[in-house]
Amino acid sequence: MNLAEILVYTDIRQLHQIANHYGCECNPHSKNELITSLLSSLRHRQTITQEVEQLSKEETHFFLLLLLDKRTVMSLEDLLAKAGIVLESSKEKRQEEARRYIAAAMKRGWIFPAKSKTVGQYQIPLDIREPYLHGWLEKWRTEYELHANGPDAYRDEGTALCDDIMQFLQFLQQEPVPLTAEGGMYKRHQHQLFQFLHVKEETLQPQKWRFGYGLHFDLYPDRFSLLYDFCYYHRWIEESGAKVALTEAGYERLQHSYEDQHYHDLIRFWMRLYKRAIPNLPMLVQLIPLIASGGWVSQQTLMDTLLPWIKEFYYDSPADILVNRVCKMMVHLGLLRVGQDDNGQWLYTATYASQTWLRKYNGFTETTILLK
């Protein structure tokens, strides 16, 4: 529902709270006047600009978590979870502060109780998302600048990861590959396989501190680790008798050609797999292409903007998470292009996939995956 429809059904008390917040001058006893005044205020460009500029870093974080989520209706638990991502206080204090964030969002007219019989359901007006996100983006562009001229050369991997999944399955089709005592493919087999893949990666020494991003993340390089896990999750491969082999489902998969749906499934899988370690991932995946549209954004600018909203994950610092777990993987998934300028600075820009399909997709609703 749009704002005008929602305001008609909104409790008079909340209408008064919103009117007081925006300083609306109208007859407080006339619901019709309240609604007319609020519609004018909430949609006014200057009001949106002022509201966005006054937000603290923490409030901005909650604002982006709220408006980048494409759901029109959320439960109180959903809203509390978003506020919980923002807050770092103890559990008891966090609940209290989280409710304050929700109450403030209701006073600003971003959240309203849903018009349904279900208690504890809230809705966000459909027509305020884009203006408010655009207002935040305009504010961001006054602080940071995009590089209109991109690098002389850049990398766009497109759907190469999907092609390499087929290469991996064909590799296993020749014969099962033996596994080490740690459960990974021997280095010589990895070297053989990696020669056929579009993106070359170096083999890893076993590193037990690498965990949280997949089944064998401690044994394989980042891109191949995701590729392997995707095949394992879909049961196209199986580990049995100290070997990894193609399954019947894997043979069947090889009989069918590539489809866009497989590419979309791969992006979904990555988000579900990494979301456990990076709760903010759905927001980051939506926000980075928004920032990096219409030009090239430097890695340093992304760090300046996003690091305050990323928490470390064991041995991974916020900078490691942003650069290696998010941006690097978004390049591998064809959601970002990457290149270097004359000073060796890394630059990113959004791809067609991130500007079209990703805008319709809502990673916030995806459940996490834990492979065993």
TIMAR-684654 format. One line per 2 residues: number of its first residue (from 1); their letters; for each residue x, y, z of C-alpha. Coordinates in steps of 0.25 Angstrom, whole numbers, plus 5000, padded with zeros to 4 digits. Each point is the difference from the previous one (the first is absolute). Layout:
# residues N
NUM	a	X:Y:Z  ... $
This chain:
# residues 372
1	mn	5000:5000:5000  5004:5014:4997 $
3	la	5002:5011:5011  4986:5007:4997 $
5	ei	4993:4986:5002  5007:4997:5013 $
7	lv	4998:5013:5006  4985:4999:4999 $
9	yt	5000:4987:5009  5011:5005:5009 $
11	di	4996:5003:5015  4998:5015:5003 $
13	rq	5011:4999:5011  5011:4996:4990 $
15	lh	4995:5011:4990  5002:5010:5011 $
17	qi	5014:4994:5004  5004:5001:4985 $
19	an	4994:5014:4999  5008:5005:5012 $
21	hy	5013:4994:4995  4999:5008:4987 $
23	gc	4994:5012:5006  4987:5000:4992 $
25	ec	4991:5012:5002  4986:4994:4999 $
27	np	4987:4998:5008  5004:4988:5009 $
29	hs	4986:4997:5002  4997:4998:4985 $
31	kn	5005:4986:4995  4998:5005:4985 $
33	el	5009:5012:5003  5011:4992:5007 $
35	it	5000:4990:4988  5001:5011:4990 $
37	sl	5011:5007:5007  5008:4988:5003 $
39	ls	4999:4996:4985  5006:5013:4996 $
41	sl	5011:5000:5011  5005:4985:4998 $
43	rh	5001:5001:4985  5006:5014:5000 $
45	rq	5015:4999:4994  5005:5010:5011 $
47	ti	4993:4992:5011  5007:4987:4995 $
49	tq	5013:5007:4999  5000:5006:5014 $
51	ev	4995:4987:5006  5011:4992:4993 $
53	eq	5011:5010:5004  4996:5000:5015 $
55	ls	5002:4985:5001  5011:4994:5008 $
57	ke	5009:4989:4995  4992:4990:5008 $
59	et	4987:5006:4996  5004:5000:4985 $
61	hf	5004:4985:5001  4986:4997:5005 $
63	fl	4994:5009:4990  5007:4992:4989 $
65	ll	4997:4986:5006  4986:5004:5000 $
67	ll	4998:5007:4986  5009:4991:4992 $
69	dk	4992:4988:5005  4989:4998:4989 $
71	rt	4990:4994:5009  4987:5008:5001 $
73	vm	4996:4994:5014  5009:4996:5011 $
75	sl	4998:4994:5014  5005:5006:5013 $
77	ed	5011:4990:5000  5005:5004:4987 $
79	ll	5001:5014:5004  5007:4996:5013 $
81	ak	5010:4992:4993  5003:5012:4991 $
83	ag	5002:5009:5012  5008:4988:5006 $
85	iv	5010:5000:4988  5003:5015:5003 $
87	le	5001:4999:5015  5012:4994:5008 $
89	ss	4995:5001:5014  4996:4989:5009 $
91	ke	4988:4992:4997  4991:5006:5010 $
93	kr	5004:5014:4997  5000:4997:4985 $
95	qe	4985:4996:5000  4996:5014:5007 $
97	ea	5009:5008:4990  4994:4992:4988 $
99	rr	4986:5004:5004  5004:5014:5000 $
101	yi	5006:4999:4986  4986:4994:4996 $
103	aa	4992:5011:5007  5009:5011:4994 $
105	am	4997:4994:4986  4985:5000:5003 $
107	kr	5001:5015:5004  5007:5003:4987 $
109	gw	4989:4993:4992  5009:4989:4994 $
111	if	4993:4988:5008  4985:4999:5002 $
113	pa	4992:4988:5007  4994:4992:4989 $
115	ks	4986:5000:4997  4997:4985:5003 $
117	kt	4995:4992:5011  5014:4995:5003 $
119	vg	5006:5007:5012  5014:5004:4999 $
121	qy	5001:5002:4985  5005:5013:4994 $
123	qi	5001:5006:4986  5008:5010:4993 $
125	pl	4994:5009:4990  5004:4996:4986 $
127	di	5001:5014:4995  5010:5005:5010 $
129	re	5012:4990:4998  5005:5006:4987 $
131	py	4999:5015:5004  5007:4997:5013 $
133	lh	5011:4991:4994  5002:5010:4989 $
135	gw	5001:5011:5011  5011:4992:5008 $
137	le	5007:4998:4986  5000:5014:4997 $
139	kw	5006:5003:5014  5011:4989:4998 $
141	rt	5004:5007:4987  5002:5013:5006 $
143	ey	5010:4993:5009  5007:4991:4990 $
145	el	5002:5000:4985  4999:4990:4990 $
147	ha	5011:4998:4989  4993:5004:4987 $
149	ng	5012:4994:4992  5002:4986:5003 $
151	pd	5013:4992:5000  5006:4997:4986 $
153	ay	4997:4985:5002  4990:4993:5010 $
155	rd	4996:4986:5003  4985:4996:4998 $
157	eg	4998:4985:5003  4986:4999:4997 $
159	ta	4995:4986:5001  5013:4994:4999 $
161	lc	4998:4993:5013  4988:4992:4995 $
163	dd	5009:4996:4988  5011:4995:5010 $
165	im	4990:4992:5008  4997:4992:4987 $
167	qf	5015:4999:4998  5002:4994:5014 $
169	lq	4989:4990:4998  5006:4996:4987 $
171	fl	5013:4998:5007  4994:4991:5010 $
173	qq	4993:4993:4989  5013:4994:4995 $
175	ep	5003:4993:5013  4998:5002:5015 $
177	vp	5011:5009:5007  5006:4995:5013 $
179	lt	5000:5008:5012  5010:5003:5011 $
181	ae	4999:4997:5014  4995:5014:5003 $
183	gg	4989:4998:4989  5005:5008:4989 $
185	my	5004:4997:4986  5015:4997:4998 $
187	kr	5008:5012:4995  5004:4994:4987 $
189	hq	4985:4997:4997  4997:5015:5003 $
191	hq	5011:5005:4991  4995:4991:4989 $
193	lf	4985:5005:5002  5004:5015:5002 $
195	qf	5006:5000:4986  4987:4998:4994 $
197	lh	4993:5011:5008  4997:5014:4995 $
199	vk	5006:5006:5012  5014:4995:5005 $
201	ee	5001:4998:5015  5012:4995:5008 $
203	tl	4999:4988:5009  4999:5002:5015 $
205	qp	5008:4994:5011  4990:4994:5011 $
207	qk	4996:5012:5008  4991:4997:5012 $
209	wr	4998:5014:5003  4992:5001:4987 $
211	fg	4986:4997:5004  4986:5005:4999 $
213	yg	4998:5001:4985  4998:4986:4995 $
215	lh	5003:4985:5002  5015:5000:4996 $
217	fd	5003:5015:5001  5013:4996:5007 $
219	ly	5005:4991:4989  4996:5007:4987 $
221	pd	5001:5014:4994  4988:5010:5002 $
223	rf	4994:4998:4986  5002:4985:4998 $
225	sl	4995:4998:5014  4987:5007:4997 $
227	ly	4999:4992:4987  5003:4987:5007 $
229	df	4990:5002:5011  4989:5004:4990 $
231	cy	5002:4986:4993  5000:4993:5013 $
233	yh	4987:5007:5005  4993:4996:4988 $
235	rw	5005:4986:5001  5007:5000:4987 $
237	ie	5012:4995:5007  5002:4991:5012 $
239	es	5012:4997:5009  5001:4985:5003 $
241	ga	5011:4990:5002  5011:5011:5001 $
243	kv	4996:5005:4986  4991:5011:4994 $
245	al	4992:4995:4988  4988:5004:4991 $
247	te	4987:4995:5004  4988:4996:4991 $
249	ag	4994:5014:5002  5014:5005:4996 $
251	ye	4999:4992:4987  4986:5005:4997 $
253	rl	5005:5014:5003  5010:4999:4989 $
255	qh	4990:4996:4990  4993:5014:5001 $
257	sy	5005:5013:4994  5002:5013:5009 $
259	ed	4988:5008:5004  4999:5013:5006 $
261	qh	4993:4994:5012  5012:4992:5003 $
263	yh	5008:5013:5001  4989:5006:5009 $
265	dl	5000:4988:5009  5016:5001:5002 $
267	ir	4998:5015:5005  4989:4995:5009 $
269	fw	5009:4989:5005  5012:5009:5003 $
271	mr	4991:5010:5008  4994:4988:5008 $
273	ly	5014:4994:5003  5007:5013:5004 $
275	kr	4988:5006:5007  5003:4993:5013 $
277	ai	5014:5006:5001  4996:5014:4994 $
279	pn	4986:5003:5005  5000:5013:4992 $
281	lp	5003:4993:4987  4986:5003:4994 $
283	ml	5001:5015:5003  5015:5000:4994 $
285	vq	4996:4993:4987  4989:5010:4998 $
287	li	5007:5012:5004  5013:4998:4993 $
289	pl	4994:5000:4986  4992:5012:5004 $
291	ia	5012:5008:5003  5008:4994:4988 $
293	sg	4990:5004:4989  5003:5010:4990 $
295	gw	5014:5000:5002  5012:4993:5007 $
297	vs	5002:5001:5015  5013:4997:5007 $
299	qq	5003:4989:5010  5004:5011:5010 $
301	tl	4987:5007:4999  4992:4987:5002 $
303	md	5008:4998:5012  4998:5014:5006 $
305	tl	4985:4998:4997  4997:4986:5005 $
307	lp	5011:4996:5010  4992:5006:5012 $
309	wi	4988:4991:4996  5009:4987:5000 $
311	ke	5004:4992:5012  5012:4991:5000 $
313	fy	4998:4985:4999  5011:4993:5009 $
315	yd	5013:5001:4992  4993:5008:4989 $
317	sp	5001:5016:5002  4989:5009:4994 $
319	ad	5009:5004:4989  5003:4985:4997 $
321	il	4985:4997:5000  4997:5012:4990 $
323	vn	5011:4998:4991  5002:4985:4999 $
325	rv	4987:4994:5004  4990:5010:4994 $
327	ck	5006:5008:4989  5010:4989:4994 $
329	mm	4988:4990:5001  4991:5010:4993 $
331	vh	5010:5001:4989  5001:4985:4999 $
333	lg	4984:4999:4999  5000:5011:4989 $
335	ll	4993:5010:5009  5012:5010:4999 $
337	rv	5011:5004:4990  5014:5003:5006 $
339	gq	5012:5007:4995  5012:5008:5004 $
341	dd	5003:5015:4997  5013:5006:4997 $
343	ng	5004:5001:5014  4997:4985:5003 $
345	qw	4987:5003:5007  4989:4990:4999 $
347	ly	4987:5005:4994  4986:4993:4999 $
349	ta	4988:5002:4992  4986:4993:4999 $
351	ty	4997:4990:4989  4987:4998:4993 $
353	as	4996:4989:5009  5002:5008:5012 $
355	qt	4991:5011:4994  4989:4991:4995 $
357	wl	4998:4987:5007  5006:5003:5013 $
359	rk	4990:5012:5002  4989:4990:4999 $
361	yn	5006:4990:5009  4999:5001:5015 $
363	gf	5012:4993:5008  4994:5005:5013 $
365	te	4990:4988:5000  5010:4989:4997 $
367	tt	5003:4990:5011  5014:4997:5003 $
369	il	5007:4987:4996  5010:4992:5008 $
371	lk	5007:4989:4992  5004:4987:5008 $
